[in-house]
């Protein structure tokens, strides 16, 4: 197939250089409380830093309001960050070295709502061919390319090319979205809850497809989901967010089998047990996630944390590296932080 | 009295007219629910689980939904009820918790007043007594600072608290049967488990019979005594929770369990999938609804609807491969 792109041509920094490197990312949204009320800000993303290596999948998990979708939109530059840098293969996005247009050809996004993210008045083939046509391909070349891609995502062009989005099921529409995102031969895909709206039997098909495409095109994924099972299945590394901050970041297996942040542990324990003889007996967390307007001082999780000590409301934990790959933002993991549990946990980690 | 089921549904069919072709959303559902029993209806979108549940309360649009079969709740024929009898039954005998409390609750009334109104309407008590009952319920569903929260409007509460208020409203008139339509789907995982545990506790303490509709097997396992798996408007498999999850018999249930992302841990492995997508119920397949997607389908599957076969006491599935003569032949 002509689509098997020579990615190495675009690769500048070599395999060791992270494809995406994010530092100090901040986005606050101003809001007014009530009519004529005081101004305040939603701290949607508040100092987030991470890297995504080439050809890896970074999963981002968290509850509603934790900032995971805002992070996706910032990565895509759909909204501009208030502060922070995004480096793509070593080049700062939005500078002369890497202009926004060129960046967006290499980074594409798939959204949760497969219906809202397709133009209802474009056929499937026109949808997929739209990007290449904008970027100067002839109509025929773009359509041929679109047909190849549709075939690749499992939609036979002879049956589906001329259909409109409303004539497709949710799973088929999400396949169109995936085909469209691949049309410009991107290197990084940002997948924002791509299977959350799909039925379970269709979800598995789309996840398998995403894994196949990643192998075939040498793609790198940022995979956002609230479903830990799905993230575990898809990701090499996992980033857990809570109220705009990173709670824990590390290899998927480590994080999901041996979580070190109490929030990660609670998220895992909140998943329904699949054993009818061994049901969950106690809710790991009480209450709802707090409002990201005026988040709690200190550690943002301390209001719901069962290990919280007085120090937690006073001191904000930095993301401490337990080892080269595993970071956790919890005072219990930092030796000498003043948390009563800190020293014991630190010696355990060493 | 004790052995007559609280809910008894036989041959329930629901057909929606008004569009082009009539859509047969439910194509013959039998189910019973005993006092104090929790039944989960598990299925994908369009499988008919919500329509089945709404038929129990006759909440479907009268003009467009043609309901057939028999629905008896607490010994009375729901389909034959006059409007005032229906109104008396809803809330008092059988009530419902909806998926989106933000939509189901009235946005312009204080929560306490909404609950008090229901109590006043059904039990003929004063507003003060209604409010007192509302406070009691708010404490029961563990809404913190309940007295103050009674004066909240729905939008002033978080999703989890709104769902607690919705449950309080549903329980306000001591119903015998509670219907829950994906009550935790819109909630975050850490809140979902709290609501599930609350429902389980209330069910046990009040001896409620519950029909719980969900698309998530994990949620069904947490709450249900029995699970009915729905596909294309029929219950294709039903049995105790542990039987259905540990020893699924129908190929659809087996496929659903295999496609869960939770049980595959090897990197780079692929999930088991069910090919294709659910059938269009305006043109339902003549035989088994699952036949077009089934890996083990035979010629007969496309022609005839398989009957229910009992694989073990209380565990039934609609699949021709489970016919007693074939099962016996395989054993011999």
Interface residues (C-beta under 8 A of the other chain):
Chain A: X63 X64 X169 X171 X172 X199 X200 X201 X202 X203 X204 X205 X207 X208 X211 X226 X227 X228 X229 X230 X232 X233 X234 X236 X266 X267 X270 X271 X272 X273 X274 X275 X276 X277 X279 X280 X281 X282 X283 X284 X285 X286 X287 X288 X289
Chain B: X44 X45 X144 X158 X159 X160 X161 X188 X189 X190 X191 X192 X193 X194 X196 X197 X215 X216 X217 X218 X219 X221 X222 X241 X242 X245 X246 X255 X256 X259 X260 X261 X262 X263 X264 X265 X267 X268 X270 X271 X272 X273 X274 X275 X277 X278
